[in-house]
Amino acid sequence: MRVIKQPTSLKLKKLLLNYIDTFSGLSKEVWWLALITLINRMGAMVIPFLSLYLSDDLCFSLSQIGWVMTSFGLGSLLGAWIGGKLSDQIGYYKVILGSLFLTGISFFIVQYFTSFWSICISFFVLIAIADAARPAFFVALSAYSKPENKTRSLTFIRLAINLGFSMGPALGGLIIATIGYSGLFWVDGITCVIAGFIMIKTLHPKKARIIDKEIVVDNPTPAHSDGIYILFLIALTLFGFIFVQYFSTIPLYYKEVHLLSEKNIGLILALNGALIFVFEMPLIAYLESTSLSKLGNVISGFILTGISFILLLITPWAGIVIIGMIVATIGEMISFPFGNAFALDRSKKGRQGAYMGLYSMSFSVAHILGHNSGMQFINIYGYHNAWLFMAGIAAIGTFLLFLVKRQINKETAVLL
């Protein structure tokens, strides 16, 4: 029997149609929310160039830059907490809108502070205002999504965030070369304001309940009293702790141990964003069709990320760093969307803003502790022991998630 092979063009067309199909069913509000997120994240150009701005333009020492970054992280923690509280009190719409406009104004103002303490305080306030929108975005996404599309909607927003972060630095480098660092602050501020006006024009909170058919309980459980949720957040903080190493200590490892150039390091880091952009939506669509639960997928992603550190120990071959990045990225693509979706599902037990505020805070804690702790550990014990330590943290986090899964099963059995 003769097998007729499809032309390459037809195969590519089929792949493209299948990829486009993974976006089907998402509400138009989610698309608008993704566009707002993309514009906002494209405008976040100051962040990747912050350390260069502080050293080159303001001549800060490394120690001073470290304290500015710490104040940055603390502001993020406070903003996530305040944003969660306000989302429950005045609604996610007002929180996001207020955050966008006030962040834009803050970017215009903060460029005029140049002393060490004024920079610490101003950036603390700036990121607190900006990150107040993070839990509100999660609540908005839940409101604007159909229950069966929540995980894909979250993945779509992540796609917009990654695309924005990929395009932002490239545009930022061009702006610095032509206008200078002050141009970054003006462009960042303007994009925040533009995103705010687009939100006013396209989204309205009254439409949300028509889309979201899920029931929120009348007597909500306080987020901090939900033991299962707190245990889940501890595990997620551990995941964030090891994942941030890929953007702080791992690049140093590439340079100092494998002797890679900045260009090659940049290409490996760019691989992360490229893989997410191309494969995350189809991967999530496929995993949603399987019998694996949301927590089961988070556990799988966590295990893969832990394995990525073990891979760095098994051979001195430089190519292993690319394999490690691919494995870590797959772990990220699985863990983050399903972790977000689990948190949103759990938030139906109580006040969504408070739940998602704690969720956002868990990653703020991971950023505050992860970068500095990783650097200090490597300085004392070296890279080999550091990667063993990260794999050990992954094992602990995985164990905690198994405990959460067992408690969820018990909780479900009682309800039945």
C-alpha positions as CSV (number, residue, x, y, z in Angstrom):
1,M,0.0,0.0,0.0
2,R,1.4,3.3,-1.0
3,V,1.5,6.0,1.6
4,I,0.9,9.5,0.3
5,K,2.9,12.1,2.2
6,Q,1.4,15.5,2.9
7,P,3.3,18.4,1.4
8,T,5.4,20.4,4.0
9,S,3.2,23.5,3.4
10,L,0.1,21.5,4.3
11,K,1.7,20.2,7.5
12,L,2.8,23.7,8.5
13,K,-0.7,25.0,7.8
14,K,-2.2,22.3,10.0
15,L,0.2,23.1,12.8
16,L,-0.6,26.8,12.5
17,L,-4.4,26.1,12.6
18,N,-4.0,23.9,15.6
19,Y,-1.9,26.6,17.4
20,I,-4.6,29.2,16.6
21,D,-7.3,26.8,17.8
22,T,-5.7,26.9,21.3
23,F,-6.8,30.5,21.6
24,S,-10.5,29.8,20.7
25,G,-13.2,30.2,23.2
26,L,-11.4,33.0,25.2
27,S,-13.7,35.9,25.9
28,K,-13.1,39.3,24.2
29,E,-12.6,40.8,27.6
30,V,-9.6,38.4,28.2
31,W,-8.2,39.6,24.8
32,W,-8.5,43.2,25.9
33,L,-6.9,42.4,29.3
34,A,-4.0,40.7,27.5
35,L,-3.5,43.8,25.3
36,I,-3.5,46.1,28.4
37,T,-1.0,43.7,30.0
38,L,1.2,43.6,26.9
39,I,1.3,47.5,26.6
40,N,2.0,47.8,30.3
41,R,4.8,45.2,30.3
42,M,6.3,46.6,27.1
43,G,6.5,49.9,28.9
44,A,8.3,48.4,32.0
45,M,11.7,49.3,30.5
46,V,13.2,50.9,33.6
47,I,13.2,47.6,35.5
48,P,15.7,45.6,33.4
49,F,18.0,48.6,33.2
50,L,17.6,49.7,36.8
51,S,21.0,48.5,38.0
52,L,22.7,50.0,35.0
53,Y,20.9,53.3,35.5
54,L,21.9,53.4,39.2
55,S,25.6,52.6,38.5
56,D,26.2,54.4,35.2
57,D,23.9,57.5,35.6
58,L,23.9,58.0,39.4
59,C,27.3,56.3,40.2
60,F,25.8,54.2,43.1
61,S,28.0,51.5,44.6
62,L,27.1,47.8,44.4
63,S,26.1,47.9,48.0
64,Q,23.8,50.8,47.4
65,I,22.3,49.1,44.4
66,G,21.7,46.0,46.5
67,W,19.7,48.1,49.0
68,V,17.7,49.8,46.2
69,M,16.7,46.3,44.9
70,T,15.8,45.3,48.4
71,S,13.5,48.3,48.8
72,F,12.1,47.4,45.3
73,G,11.2,43.9,46.6
74,L,9.7,45.1,49.8
75,G,7.6,47.6,47.9
76,S,6.3,44.7,45.7
77,L,5.4,42.7,48.8
78,L,3.4,45.7,50.3
79,G,1.8,46.5,47.0
80,A,0.5,42.9,46.6
81,W,-1.0,42.9,50.1
82,I,-2.7,46.3,49.7
83,G,-3.9,45.4,46.2
84,G,-5.5,42.2,47.5
85,K,-7.3,44.1,50.3
86,L,-8.5,46.9,48.0
87,S,-9.8,44.5,45.4
88,D,-12.2,43.1,48.0
89,Q,-13.2,46.5,49.3
90,I,-13.6,48.7,46.2
91,G,-13.3,46.1,43.3
92,Y,-10.6,45.0,41.0
93,Y,-11.5,47.5,38.2
94,K,-10.8,50.6,40.3
95,V,-7.6,49.0,41.7
96,I,-6.2,48.2,38.3
97,L,-7.2,51.6,36.9
98,G,-5.9,53.5,39.8
99,S,-2.6,51.6,39.8
100,L,-2.1,52.2,36.1
101,F,-2.6,55.9,36.3
102,L,-0.7,56.4,39.5
103,T,2.2,54.3,38.3
104,G,2.4,56.4,35.2
105,I,2.5,59.6,37.3
106,S,5.1,58.0,39.6
107,F,7.4,57.2,36.7
108,F,7.3,60.8,35.6
109,I,8.3,61.9,39.1
110,V,10.8,59.3,40.2
111,Q,13.4,60.3,37.6
112,Y,14.0,63.5,39.4
113,F,15.2,61.8,42.6
114,T,18.9,61.2,42.6
115,S,20.1,60.7,46.2
116,F,20.4,57.3,47.7
117,W,17.6,57.5,50.3
118,S,15.2,59.3,47.9
119,I,15.8,56.6,45.3
120,C,15.1,53.8,47.9
121,I,11.9,55.5,49.1
122,S,10.6,56.5,45.6
123,F,11.2,53.1,44.1
124,F,9.6,51.5,47.1
125,V,6.5,53.6,46.6
126,L,6.5,53.2,42.8
127,I,6.6,49.4,42.8
128,A,4.1,49.2,45.7
129,I,1.6,51.2,43.5
130,A,2.4,49.2,40.4
131,D,2.2,45.8,42.1
132,A,-1.1,46.6,43.8
133,A,-2.6,45.7,40.4
134,R,-1.2,42.2,40.4
135,P,-3.9,40.5,42.6
136,A,-6.6,42.7,41.0
137,F,-5.6,41.4,37.5
138,F,-6.0,37.8,38.8
139,V,-9.5,38.6,40.1
140,A,-10.4,40.4,36.9
141,L,-9.2,37.5,34.8
142,S,-11.4,35.2,36.9
143,A,-14.4,37.4,36.4
144,Y,-13.9,37.8,32.6
145,S,-13.2,34.1,32.0
146,K,-15.6,31.2,31.6
147,P,-14.8,28.6,34.2
148,E,-13.6,26.0,31.7
149,N,-11.2,28.5,30.1
150,K,-9.5,29.9,33.2
151,T,-6.3,28.0,32.9
152,R,-5.9,28.9,29.2
153,S,-6.9,32.5,29.9
154,L,-4.1,32.7,32.6
155,T,-1.7,31.2,30.1
156,F,-2.7,33.8,27.5
157,I,-2.0,36.6,29.9
158,R,1.4,35.0,30.7
159,L,2.1,35.0,27.0
160,A,1.3,38.7,26.8
161,I,3.6,39.4,29.8
162,N,6.5,37.4,28.3
163,L,6.1,39.0,24.9
164,G,6.0,42.5,26.6
165,F,9.1,41.7,28.7
166,S,10.9,40.4,25.5
167,M,10.1,43.5,23.5
168,G,10.6,46.0,26.3
169,P,14.3,45.7,26.8
170,A,15.0,45.9,23.1
171,L,13.0,49.1,22.9
172,G,14.6,50.3,26.1
173,G,18.1,49.9,24.7
174,L,17.2,51.9,21.7
175,I,15.7,54.7,23.8
176,I,18.8,54.9,26.0
177,A,21.0,55.1,22.9
178,T,18.9,57.9,21.4
179,I,17.4,59.9,24.3
180,G,19.1,58.6,27.5
181,Y,17.8,57.0,30.7
182,S,15.3,59.8,31.3
183,G,13.5,58.6,28.1
184,L,12.7,55.3,29.8
185,F,10.8,57.0,32.6
186,W,8.7,59.1,30.2
187,V,7.9,56.1,28.0
188,D,7.1,53.8,31.0
189,G,4.8,56.5,32.4
190,I,3.0,57.1,29.1
191,T,2.4,53.4,28.4
192,C,0.8,53.0,31.9
193,V,-1.5,55.9,31.2
194,I,-2.3,54.5,27.7
195,A,-3.1,51.1,29.2
196,G,-5.5,52.8,31.7
197,F,-7.4,54.6,28.9
198,I,-7.7,51.4,26.9
199,M,-9.2,49.7,30.0
200,I,-11.7,52.5,30.4
201,K,-12.7,52.2,26.8
202,T,-12.9,48.4,26.5
203,L,-13.7,46.8,29.9
204,H,-16.5,47.2,32.3
205,P,-16.9,45.4,35.6
206,K,-20.7,45.0,35.2
207,K,-20.1,42.5,32.4
208,A,-18.0,40.2,34.6
209,R,-20.7,38.2,36.4
210,I,-22.4,37.4,33.1
211,I,-19.3,35.6,31.9
212,D,-18.2,34.0,35.2
213,K,-20.9,31.5,36.3
214,E,-19.0,30.2,39.3
215,I,-20.5,30.8,42.7
216,V,-18.6,32.7,45.4
217,V,-19.6,31.6,49.0
218,D,-21.7,34.0,51.2
219,N,-19.6,33.4,54.3
220,P,-16.0,33.6,53.0
221,T,-13.1,31.9,54.6
222,P,-10.3,34.4,55.5
223,A,-7.3,33.6,53.2
224,H,-4.9,33.5,56.1
225,S,-7.1,30.9,57.9
226,D,-7.2,28.5,55.0
227,G,-4.5,26.0,56.0
228,I,-4.4,24.1,52.7
229,Y,-4.0,27.3,50.8
230,I,-1.2,28.6,53.1
231,L,0.6,25.3,52.7
232,F,0.2,25.6,48.9
233,L,1.7,29.1,49.0
234,I,4.7,27.9,51.0
235,A,5.4,25.3,48.3
236,L,4.9,27.9,45.6
237,T,7.3,30.3,47.4
238,L,9.9,27.5,47.4
239,F,9.3,27.1,43.7
240,G,9.8,30.8,43.1
241,F,13.0,30.7,45.2
242,I,14.6,28.2,42.9
243,F,13.2,29.5,39.7
244,V,14.5,33.1,40.2
245,Q,18.0,31.6,40.2
246,Y,17.7,31.3,36.4
247,F,17.8,35.1,36.2
248,S,20.4,35.8,38.9
249,T,22.9,33.1,39.8
250,I,22.5,30.8,36.7
251,P,23.8,33.5,34.3
252,L,26.9,33.9,36.5
253,Y,27.4,30.1,36.4
254,Y,27.2,30.2,32.6
255,K,29.9,32.9,32.5
256,E,32.3,31.7,35.3
257,V,32.1,27.9,34.9
258,H,31.2,27.4,31.2
259,L,33.0,30.6,30.1
260,L,30.1,31.7,27.9
261,S,30.0,35.2,26.4
262,E,27.3,37.7,27.3
263,K,25.9,37.3,23.8
264,N,25.5,33.5,24.3
265,I,24.1,33.9,27.8
266,G,21.6,36.4,26.4
267,L,20.6,33.9,23.7
268,I,20.1,31.1,26.2
269,L,17.9,33.3,28.4
270,A,16.0,34.4,25.3
271,L,15.3,30.7,24.7
272,N,13.1,30.7,27.7
273,G,10.8,33.4,26.3
274,A,10.8,31.9,22.9
275,L,9.7,28.5,24.1
276,I,7.0,30.0,26.2
277,F,5.7,32.1,23.3
278,V,5.5,29.1,20.9
279,F,4.7,26.1,23.1
280,E,2.9,27.2,26.2
281,M,-0.7,27.6,24.9
282,P,-0.7,24.3,23.0
283,L,1.0,22.5,26.0
284,I,-1.7,23.8,28.4
285,A,-4.5,22.9,26.0
286,Y,-3.2,19.4,25.8
287,L,-2.7,19.0,29.5
288,E,-6.2,20.2,30.2
289,S,-7.5,17.3,28.0
290,T,-5.7,14.8,30.2
291,S,-6.9,13.3,33.6
292,L,-4.1,15.0,35.6
293,S,-5.4,17.5,38.1
294,K,-4.2,21.1,38.4
295,L,-2.2,20.2,41.5
296,G,-0.8,17.2,39.7
297,N,0.4,19.4,36.9
298,V,2.0,21.9,39.4
299,I,3.8,18.9,41.0
300,S,5.1,17.7,37.6
301,G,6.4,21.2,36.7
302,F,8.1,21.5,40.1
303,I,9.8,18.2,39.6
304,L,11.1,19.2,36.2
305,T,12.5,22.4,37.5
306,G,14.3,20.5,40.2
307,I,15.7,18.1,37.7
308,S,17.1,21.0,35.6
309,F,19.5,21.8,38.5
310,I,20.6,18.1,38.7
311,L,21.4,18.2,35.0
312,L,24.0,20.9,35.6
313,L,25.9,18.5,37.9
314,I,26.1,15.4,35.7
315,T,28.5,16.6,33.0
316,P,30.9,19.5,32.2
317,W,29.7,19.6,28.6
318,A,28.5,23.2,27.9
319,G,25.5,22.0,25.9
320,I,23.9,20.8,29.1
321,V,23.0,24.3,30.1
322,I,20.7,24.5,27.0
323,I,19.0,21.3,28.0
324,G,18.7,22.5,31.6
325,M,17.1,25.7,30.4
326,I,14.6,23.8,28.2
327,V,13.7,21.4,31.1
328,A,13.3,24.4,33.5
329,T,11.1,26.3,31.0
330,I,8.8,23.3,30.5
331,G,8.5,23.1,34.3
332,E,7.7,26.8,34.4
333,M,5.1,26.5,31.6
334,I,3.3,23.8,33.5
335,S,3.6,25.0,37.1
336,F,2.7,28.7,36.7
337,P,-0.6,28.5,34.8
338,F,-2.0,25.6,36.8
339,G,-0.7,27.1,40.0
340,N,-2.5,30.3,39.1
341,A,-5.7,28.3,38.2
342,F,-5.6,26.4,41.5
343,A,-5.3,29.6,43.5
344,L,-8.2,31.1,41.6
345,D,-10.3,28.0,42.3
346,R,-9.4,28.1,45.9
347,S,-10.2,31.8,46.2
348,K,-13.9,31.0,45.6
349,K,-14.0,29.9,49.2
350,G,-13.3,33.4,50.4
351,R,-12.5,36.9,49.4
352,Q,-10.7,36.6,46.0
353,G,-8.7,39.8,46.4
354,A,-7.2,38.6,49.7
355,Y,-6.4,35.2,48.3
356,M,-4.8,36.5,45.2
357,G,-2.9,39.1,47.2
358,L,-1.3,36.4,49.3
359,Y,-0.6,34.5,46.0
360,S,1.2,37.5,44.6
361,M,3.1,38.1,47.9
362,S,4.5,34.5,47.8
363,F,6.4,35.5,44.6
364,S,7.5,38.8,46.1
365,V,9.0,36.9,49.1
366,A,10.7,34.5,46.6
367,H,12.3,37.5,44.8
368,I,13.4,39.2,48.0
369,L,15.0,36.0,49.4
370,G,16.0,34.1,46.3
371,H,18.4,36.3,44.5
372,N,20.5,37.4,47.6
373,S,20.4,34.0,49.3
374,G,21.5,32.3,46.1
375,M,24.4,34.7,45.7
376,Q,25.5,34.3,49.3
377,F,25.2,30.4,49.2
378,I,27.4,30.3,46.1
379,N,29.9,32.6,47.6
380,I,30.4,30.3,50.6
381,Y,29.7,26.8,49.2
382,G,30.2,27.0,45.5
383,Y,28.0,26.3,42.5
384,H,28.0,22.5,42.8
385,N,26.6,22.6,46.4
386,A,24.2,25.4,45.4
387,W,22.5,23.3,42.7
388,L,22.2,20.4,45.1
389,F,20.6,22.8,47.6
390,M,18.2,24.0,44.9
391,A,17.2,20.4,44.0
392,G,16.7,19.7,47.7
393,I,14.3,22.7,48.0
394,A,12.5,21.4,44.9
395,A,12.1,18.0,46.7
396,I,10.7,19.7,49.9
397,G,8.3,21.8,47.8
398,T,7.1,18.7,45.9
399,F,6.5,16.9,49.2
400,L,4.4,19.9,50.5
401,L,2.3,19.8,47.3
402,F,1.7,16.1,47.8
403,L,0.4,17.0,51.3
404,V,-1.8,19.7,49.8
405,K,-3.2,17.2,47.2
406,R,-3.9,14.6,50.0
407,Q,-5.8,17.3,52.0
408,I,-7.8,18.4,49.0
409,N,-8.8,14.8,48.4
410,K,-10.0,14.5,52.0
411,E,-11.8,17.8,51.7
412,T,-13.6,16.6,48.6
413,A,-14.5,13.3,50.1
414,V,-16.2,15.0,53.1
415,L,-18.2,17.3,50.8
416,L,-19.4,14.2,48.8
